[in-house]
Amino acid sequence: MEILHYPHEALTTVCEPVETPCELRSEVDEMLRLIKGIGVGLAANQVGITKRFCVFNYPPILVSYMINPEITWHSKKAGAMKE
């Protein structure tokens, strides 16, 4: 498993919902290992898996994942920042 870079097709593909979350255990574990020490979050499509889930690794506060996340609210303020 490796992190993909733009313009890889998986990064612009609409991902499918996850139907059986228990089948993701090995992918979630591998993605957490992949970003350990180099990042905070990683979406499944960033490693070529076109399913709707992502992982977070921000120890010691948070090590977790989200399955089928949906944006339900956003601020009316717009902001910009350097990446």
HELIX and SHEET records of a PDB file:
HELIX    1   1 GLU A    9  THR A   12  5                                   4    
HELIX    2   2 PRO A   21  LEU A   24  5                                   4    
HELIX    3   3 ARG A   25  ILE A   35  1                                  11    
HELIX    4   4 ALA A   44  VAL A   47  5                                   4    
SHEET    1   A 3 GLY A  41  ALA A  43  0                                        
SHEET    2   A 3 PHE A  53  TYR A  58 -1                                        
SHEET    3   A 3 LEU A  62  ILE A  67 -1                                        
END                                                                             
